[in-house]
Structures are given as C-alpha cells and as structure tokens.
Amino acid sequence: MSNKGTLFLCATPIGNLEDITLRVLRTLKEVDLIAAEDTRHTRKLLTYFDIHKPLVSYHEHNKTEKGQYIVNQLQEGKNIALVSDAGTPAISDPGEDLVKLCIQNGIDVSALPGAAAAITGLIMSGLSTTRFSFEGFLSTVKRHRREHMEQFRNDMRTLIFYEAPHKLSGTLKDLLQVLGNRRIAVARELTKKFEEVVRCTLEEAVKKYDEEQPKGEFVLVVEGADPEQLEMQQQEKWKRFSLQQHIDMYMEQGIDHKEALKRVAKDRGVSKREIYALQLKEKKGQ
C-alpha cells in the first residue's frame, strides 16, 4: 500500500464566500499543507473560515521549483490542498502542471468540485450549453490573438473566454471583425455584489465598452457559428471551382474516381447522380 500523500484540488469561491463547499472546508482543515497561488489572498479566505494551516506559494513564476518541492512533500506522505485565487485550480492556471507532475510520480490526485467562472458565465448567458469550447485568456499580442480567433471562426460550439478589463475593448473589436456580428453575453463580477451579465450582439458590446470604462474580471460567452451560414459559404467556395477541378483536387490526393465523386457531391450539397450528369455535360461542352 502506498504511503504517499494525496493532492486535493480544492475549488474556492469566485466571489461570494458562501459558494465554498463543506467538503472543501473539511479538507482544508485536515491537510498538512496548502499550496496557494497568492498566499496573502488565501490567508484571508482561511482566516474567514477559522482555518489555520501552513501555506506554500505555487504560481506561474515559481512552478518548476515549488512544484518539485510539493511533489517531494507528497512522496513523504503529506496530504496537500491546491487552491487558486478564485475558482477551480488547474483551469487557466499552473495547477495543470502540478497535476501532470503528480501523475508522473504516481501520486494520487483528487478533485473537490465547486465554483468555475467559465461554467457560471455559460449557464447565465442564454446561449447554447449543449456543446461549448473554453478558450481561456486570449493572447495580449494582437497578431497572435487574431490567429487564435481564426482557428475557431467556423466552430459551431458556444465559445467561452476570460478577459481582463484593460484588454476587453480590443478583444471585442477583434471578435467582431473575425467572427461577424454574433450574439454575446459579457459577464462581470460573477457572484459578487455588482454582478452583471450584458446580453447583446458583438456590435452592441463594442459600442458599450467604447463609451464606458470596463471594471472587474470578465467572462465572454460568444454564440457559435451558424451551421446554415457555414454550409452556404462552403457551397459558394466550391462554385469558384469547375466540377473537374473539384474532382481533380481529390484525385490528386490519391482518392479514386468513385470516392472523389462522392466527396464532391457532399461538398456541393447534391446527389452523386447530379454530379455524374454535370460531369457528362461538362465533357460534352468541351
């Protein structure tokens, strides 16, 4: 039986302190050590709940050194809780690296679920929750940010982002330019006193935050691409190819003629019979 300790991933409130779970409170009282993104911030939380445990800092800038220290402590049999400043650890924070390191060293990892800003924003957005993609923080470099957006421009899933107030306006403008005028929910200060969810279009959001100073941390929930519009765009794209060019494109990839015709029919939204007829017509016209 292993004498190693366990790493507990403890979700903490994203604003309202009442959102912490009873299980997290019990675990924080029982572990030997708490690893925190910002020990000063976490100490305030622990003091509020009358929890007194030793703290170690673990953040983006010391994760290599402190990650190994935490793993060594776990290997000696200590149980350790990992918390971020707010929400679920390992989501858009270096906890992800610590989890990987523990798994590589055969250390048990247990997750204690709780608040997550991305999911909170999503379920309040009024947009589809059936399929969604969490994209986290976009790059601060405009070119990289635009390249990232191009990757999900045709994604039909609802898109979720985190954004800081000083970057919000630029991000909204880039989203509008790359994705078009889709619906968006701009959520800020979730679970806090001044919680606000603005449900509008990207055009309206750009105008709003050009006129007022953004305050608080933001979750952006953006409508996915319209499947009907995507299909129309795709069919318009193929109209720029002659039928033979379209068939040749697939055959140059090593696909046989019969399969190429099937794919062309699917691309153009018609039956194989129509493709045969069109091909025959093109040949006669030559």
N, C-alpha and C positions, 0 to 999 in steps of 0.2 A: 504494500500500500504506500502511495506517495506521501512524503512528509512536506511537500511543497505547499506554499500558501495559494490563495486564490486572488485574482484581480477582479474586483467588483466595479462595474461601470455604472455609476450612480447618476441618474438624471436629476438635475436640480431645477428649481423654478426659473422660467424665463422672465418673470416679473413679479407676479403675485406669489408671496411666500406660502400661501395655503395650497399651492399646487404640488408641493413635495409629498411623496408617498410615505405611508407608515413604514413600509419595508426599507426605504432608503434611510429614514431616520434611525431605525433599529440597526441597520448595517453600519452606518457612520459611527454609532456608539460602540459597536463591537469590534471593528477592525483595529489593527495595530498602528496603521499609518494611513494618512490621507494625502494623495497626490493631487495638487491643485494648479490650475492654470495661473491664477493670481492668488497667492496665499492671503493677502490683505482682504481681498473681496470675499474669499471663502471663510476667513475667520469671522467676519461679520455675520455670515449666514449661520455658522456653527454656534456663535455666541447667542444669537436669537433663539436657537433651539436648545441652548444649555448643553452643548456637546463640546468636550474638551479632549482633543486628540492631537498628537504631533502632526505637523504638516511638512510636506516637501514640495518645492516648486517643480512643475513639469510643464514646459511650454515650447513653442516653436524654436526658440533660440538656444535652449539647453537640452533638447530632447535626446540627443545622442548620448551625452554624458549621464544625464539623470535617468534616462530610460534603462541603461545598464545597471545603474545603482538600484532602481526599483526592482528589476529582474533578480538581482543578487539577493535583495531582501526577501523576495517571494521564494526563492530557492532555499532560503534558510528557514522557511516555514511561516513567515509573517503573512497575514492577510492584509491587503491594501485596497482602499477605495480610490477610484479615479473620478474626479469631478472637473467639469469645465466651469467657466464663469457663469454660464446660464445654459440650460437645456441639456441635451443628451451628449455625453462625451463621444468622441470619435466621428462626429458629424462636422465637417469643415473645421477640424482642429487636430493637433498632433496625437491625440489619443489613438487614432488609427494606426500610427506607427508602433505605439506601445502594445496594442493588441497583437499585431503581427509578431513583434519580438517575443511576447509571452508564448504564443502558439509555437514559434520556432524552438523554444526552450522547454516545451512540454508542460507549460503552466496553465492551469485551468482559468478560464475567463467566464464570468457570469454577468449578465446584463440585467439591470434593475430599471425597467422602462418608466418613462414619465414624460414630462413636457418636451416638445420639439417645435421650434418656431415654424419650420417648413410645413409640418402637418397642420399646425394650428391655423396658419395663413391659408392653406389649401382648403380646409373644410369650411372656412368662413367666406371664401371667395365667390361662391355661387357658380364656379366653373366646374367642368367635369372632373370627378375624382376617380373615375374608372381606371384610367391609365395616366401616369404622370412621370415627369423626369425632373429630378432635383439637380440643378446645375451649380449650386453653391454661389461663391463670390466670383464675379467676372474679373478679368484682368484689369489692372489700372492703366495698362498701355492700350491706347485706342486701337491700334492696328491688330493686336492680339485679341482684343475684345470683339472686334468685328469679325475676325476669322473664326472665333468660337461660335458666334451667333450664326454664321453661315452654315456651320455643321448641323444646327438643329432647325434651320429655316423651314424645312419640309416635314418636320416631326409633328405628327398628329396628336401627340400626348400633350397634356397641360404641362407648362414649364414653370419651375419654381426657382427663384434666385434670392440670395441675400444681398443687400446693398447698404452702404454707409451713406449718411445724409449728404456729405460733400461731393459724392460721385453720382447721386441719384439723377440729376437733370441730364447729364451726359449719357448715362446708360439708357434712360427712357428715349432720348433722341435717336440713339443708335438702334434700339429695338424697333422703333417706328420705321426707320429707314430700311432695315434689313427684313423685318417680318411683315411690314404693312400695318394698316390701322386695325389691329385686333383688340378684343376686349382684354382688360387687365384689372386686377384687384391690387391696389397698393396698400399694404397693411403696415402699421407702425405701432410701436409701444404695446405690443400684444400682451394681454392680461393685466396691463398697468392702468393707472387712473385715467390717462389720456389716450387710451386705446382708440384707434381709428382705422377703418377699412374704407377706402375710396374705390368704388366700383365704377369704371368708366371705360373709354377707349384710350388707346395709346396717345392719340392726338390730344384728347382732353387732359390726359395726365401730363403731357409735355407742357401744355399751356398753364396748367395749375401750378406746377413747380418752377415755371419761369417767373411766375408772379408772386410766389411766396417762398420763404426760406424753409427748406426741409428740416425737420427736427426729429431726432430719435433714430433707432435702427429699423430698417425696412425689410419686409418680405414682399417680393413681387411675384404675383401669380398671373401667368400670361396664357391666354387661350391657345390651344394647339392649331396647327394648320388645318384648313378646311379641306376634307378629302375630295369633295366635288370640284373645288377650285384647282387642287393639285392635278386631278385627272384631266381637266380641261387644259391646263398648262402643258401637261405631258403630251397630250394629243396634238396641241399646237406645235410643240417642238418637233414631233415626227413629220408634220406636214412640210417642214423645210427640207426633208429628205425625199428623194424619189423612192418608190417602192423597192426598186432594185438595189439602190444604195443601202436601204434599211436591211434588206435580206443579206447583202454582201457583208455588212458590218458584223453580223452574227457568224456568217460562214468563215470570215477571216479569223474568228476566234476558235476555229476548229469544230464548229457545230454543223451537223449535217443539214441538208436542204430541208428535209421534212420538219425537223425541230426548229430550224430558223423561221420557217413559215408560221409555225405555231406561236413562236415568240412575237413575231411581227404582228400577228392578228391580235394578240393580247395587248401589245403596246398601243395599237390603234383603236382598240375597243370594238373590233369587228370579228366576224366568224372567219374560220380558215377558208371556207368556201368563197367568201368575198375576196380574200387575198389571192386565191387561185385565179379568180375571174379578173381581178385587177392586173395581175401579173401577165395573164394571157393578152389582155387588152393593150398593155404597155408594149409587149413584144410585137403585136400586130401593127402598132403605130410606128415602130422603128423603120 
